[in-house]
């Protein structure tokens, strides 16, 4: 099809085939909203979810993909009974099939946590363009993923609002012109909470993010600032910079999504209302923009925009993430795995909110760092960290009765 772009000019617009990994999560659902809004630009050929077969069933009937994968094998068996217009596959093998589907040109990697690693890696090996929302993939195996992407000439386009903002600000400029990257953070629901009050925080309170609607795990990570720490690690790999060149500022209004400072001292910022459909659509439509996607930003109505340095004494997870990326090798994978265990334990009311960084720190202290030469090395470090973190959680529960 052809779309008019000026008085006499037209641009050919090709339909892009998309496979969405994590289609029932917040990013996945927003991606499918974009597809529904622009049916002549995007077509869903693959869907993958963990176990929400009720929502996945509705998505299959609406978008009619070639394949639908369910990570939970028993849920996949239930889905197969529904006689749906898609091939149903299960387990990690099924996720890989959805990620490497021949018809798919773009793979949206939006699976929560470490489960995204293997399917995303396989998609890179298959030569797919990656719209990356699952930051854990680069946190765990950044050196391996980026080397494979370079080898296969694969584009990895960030979907996180912060990394998308940096990506847009750099916009093809040479990285030797970049002085530093400035990631912004809302600060979460406890930005002004005193340290003494954080221990009593409940899961329900921590899940009330002031600006963004996200999944449970990432919402808790936002409250502890671990999410920003993971984003620091991801930024180092995405933009090939050292941790020293990535700063974090607390910006409660979530209007400035991130900034880039150049060597001449100028700073470029990307701004919009806080809505993930913006960066998702940008990742899918590059090199063009399609719209309208977001409400117009009226700065006269926005009010004051503030920026502060993060308090890493109250929110230790950010400091732990910087420590992990500076150490490198298997340590970021250990950080990520220990955090996954700690967040789940907090949501299950097994530990307090303030024990999350303690679990992560003690797991990191017990880890013998080794090289990450293969994905197997990364997975083994992650598995070790999960076992270690679970032991620490259980020992604390036993001590407290």
N, C-alpha and C positions, 0 to 999 in steps of 0.2 A: 504494500500500500504506500501512498505518498501523502505526506503532510506538508501543507503550505507553511513556510517560515518567513516569508517577506512578500513584498509587492509582486515580485515575479519569480521568486525562488521556491523550489520544492526540495524536500529531503526524503529519500526513500527510507521507510520505516519497516524493519523486518520483525516478524513475530518471533519472540524468544521463548524457547521451551525451558521450563523451570522445574526442578525437583526441590521440594521443601522438606528438609529434615527437621523435625520438631514442629509439625504443622498444627498441633493442638495447644502449643504454648503461646505466650503473648506475642512474640515476634512472628511465629508462624501464622497466627490468626491475622495479624496486621499485614503480613505479606499477601495473604489470600484476599484481603480487602483491596489491596492495590491491583491484584490480578482482576478482580471483579470490576473495578473501576475502569481498567484499561484492557478490555478483552481483545482488542485488535493488536495489542503490543505484546501481551504475555499469555502463555498457555501452560497450565500445570500438567506435567507428564508423570510426576512422581510425588508421593506423599509418604511421610514416615512419622510415627508417634511412639510413645512409650507404652501406654495401656488405655488411653481414653478412647475406647472404641465407639462410644456413643457419638462424640463429636466427630471422630474420624469417619464414621459411617455417613454423617451428613455432608462432610467435605467431599467424600468420594462421589456421592450422588450429585453434588453440585458441579464439581470440576472434572469428573470422569477421567482420572489419570490412568496411565498404562499400568502402573504398579502402586500398591500401597503396602507399606511395611509396618509391622508392630514389633517392638523390641521384646515385649512380654509374650512368650510362646503360647501360653494358655489363652491370652487375649486374642492372639492371631487365630487360634483355632475357633474361637467364638465368632470372630469376624468372617471367617470363611463360610460359616453357616448362613450368612445373610444374602447370598447370591447377588453380590454387588458387581458393578461394571468395571472391575479392575482385578488384576492378578494380586492375590494376597500372599505375602511372604512374612516369615517371622524370625525373631532372634537377631543377633548381630549380623549374621549372614544376610538377613533380609534388609537391614539398614544399608549394608554395603551395596546390595543390588539396586536399591533406590538411589544411592549416591553415585553409582557408576552407569546408570541407565543410558544406553546408547543415544536415545533421542534428546536427553537433557543437555542443554548448553550451559546453563547456570545452576549451580547447586547452592541453595540457601542453607547454610549450616547454623541451625538454631536449636539444636539439642542442648538441654541444660547439662552442665557439668562435664566430667571426664568421659562420659559415654559418647561425646561428639568426636573424640580423637580419631578412632580407627575409621569410621565412615568418611570423615573429612580427608584424612590422609589418602584413603583409597580413591576419593574423588579427584584429588590433586594428581595422583598417579595416572588416572584415566584422562587427564588433560582438561578437566572441567574448569570453567571460571567459578571461583568461590566467592559468594557473598557471605562474609564471615560475621556471625553474631556470637558464636560460641567461643568466647575469649580463652577458655580453658585449653583449647587446641594449641594455641601458640604459647600459652603459659607453660604447658607440660613439655612440648616438643618443638619449640620455635626454631631451633637450628635445623632440625630434620625437615620440618614442613617447608621452611623457606628455601632450603637447598633443593628440595624436590620440586618446588614450584619454579625455581629458576631453571632447573634442568629441563622441565617439561614446558617451559614458557607459559606458565599458568598465571593468570591475574588473580590476586587475592584482594578483594575490595571490602573494606571494613563497613560493617553495618552498625556497630555501636555508635551512638550519637557523637561521642567524644572523638573517636578515631575517624569517623566520617568527616567531622569538622576539620580535623588536622589535614586529612586527605584533600579536602576541598581548598583549604588555605594554601597548601603547598602547590597543588594544581600543576604538576609537571616541572616545577622548579628543581634545580639541582640541590641535593641535600647539603652540599658544602656552603650553600647560602643560608642555611638554617642555623640559628644560634641556639635556640631551645624550643621545646614543645611544652605548652602549658595546658594541662588537662584540668577541666573544672569539675567540681563535685558539689552536689546539693548540700551535702552534710548529713542527709538523712533526717529521721524524726527526732533525734536526740542531740542535735547540734548544740543547743544551749543547756543541756542537762548536765548537772554537776556529777563528778565521778561517784560520789556517794549514792546517787540515785540510780546509777546504771545497773547495779547488781539486781535491783528489784524489777527490772524491765521484764515484761511478759512477752511471749511470742505474738500475741494479738496486738500489743503496742508496737512492736518492732516491725510488724507487717503493714503498718499504716504509713506508707511513704507520702511525703507532702506534695510531690510533683508528678511522679511517674507511676503508671500501672504496670507492674512487672510480675514475674513468677516469684514463688515463695523464697527460693534459695537466693536469687539475686537481690531480692528486697532485704533480706537479712544481711547480705554482704554489703549492701549500701548503708545499712544502719551501723555496721562496724567499721566502715571504710575499707574493708577487704576488697570490695568490688573495684575501688579506685586503685588499690595496690595491684590487682590483677591487670587492670588497664595499663598501668605503668609498664609492667612486664610485656604486655602485648604490644604497646607502642614501640618499645625497644626493638622488637623483631620486625614489626610492620615497616618501620621507617629507618631501620638500620642505624640507631643511635644508642649511645651509652646511657645508663641510668642517670648520670650526672646532667644530661641534657633534657631530662623530663621532669618538670615541676608540676605540683598540684596546688590549686587554689580552691577554697571553699566559696561557692557562688550559689547561695540559697535560691535565687530566682530561676535558675536553670534556663536562662535565655541565651547566654553566651555558652556555646557547647564545648568550645576549646579555642585556643589561640596558638599562633606560631610567631615567634620572634625571629627576625632575620638579622644577619650580621651587621646591617647598617643601623640597627636599633629600632626599626619599624616593627609593628606588631599587627598581624591580621587576625581577625576574629570571625567566626561563623556563628550567626544568630538565627533563632527561629523560636516559635512557641514549642514547648516540650511535648513532642509527639513523634514516636518512632517511625511513623509512616514516611516522614521526610527522608531520613537516611536510607530507609529500605528502598524507596522508589529511586533514589539517586543511584544506589548500588546496582539496581536492576536495569536502569535506563541509560547508564553511561555509554557513550560520551554525550548524550543529550540529557535534557531535563524534560519531564512531562508533568503536566499539571492541569488544573489546580490539585494540590495534594494537602497543603496545610492552610490554616487560616492566616490571613495577612498579619504581620507583626506591626502593631502600632506602638512605637516607643513612647509616644506622648501619653499613652495609657498605662504603660508598663510600670512606671514609677522608678524608684531608686534601684540601681544595680550595684551590688556590693561584692567585694572580694577580700578574703582573709586567708592567712596561712592555716593549714590544718594543725590541730593539736594532737600530736602523735603520742603524747603521754596518756591522754584519755582514750584515744583510738589507736591502739598499738598495732593493729593489723596492717596499716599502711607502712609502718616502719619495718615490719616483718617481711613484707613483699619486696621492699627495696633491698633488704638484706639478702633475700633469696636470689634475686636477679644478679646482685653483685657477686654472690658465691657461684652462681651458675650451675652448669652440669645437671645433676638430678635434683638439686634443691628446690627449684620452682615447682617441679612435679610433686614433691613431698609437701610443700606449702599448700598446694591446691588440694591434695587428697586429705590432708589433716583438717583443712578448713571445711571440706564437704562433710566429714564425719562430725566435726564440732557443731556445724550449723544444724545438721539433722538431730543431734543430741539435744540441742537447745530447743528446737521445735517440738521435740518429744518430751520436753521438760525434765530431761535428765541432768542438765547442767544449767548454770545461770548464764546470762548474757555476757558478763565480764569474764567468764571462764573460756569463752571461745578463743581469744588470743592466747590464753595460757595453754590450751590443748595444742594449738598450732606451734607455739614456741617450744614446748617440751618435746614434741615430735621431731621438730627440726634439730634440736640439740642431740637427739639420739640417733640421728642419721649419719651414716658414713658416706660422704659424697663420692659419686663415681661418674664416669663419662657417659654421655648419651650418644651412642653411636647408632643405635637402632631403636625402632618403636618398642621392641621387646624390652630394652633397657629402661625406657620411660615407664612402661606399664608395670614392670617389676618394682621399680621405686615407688610408684603410686600404690601398688598393692601392699607393699611393706608399710608405707605410711598409714594406710587405712587400718591395718591390723594394730599398729603401734598406737594410733590415736584412740581406737576402740578400747585398748587395754587401759590407757590413761583415763578415759571416761568411766570405765567400770571400776577402776581402783578408787576414783573420787567418790563414786556413788556408794561403794562399800564403806568408805571412811565416814560418810555422812549418814549412813544408816538407810 
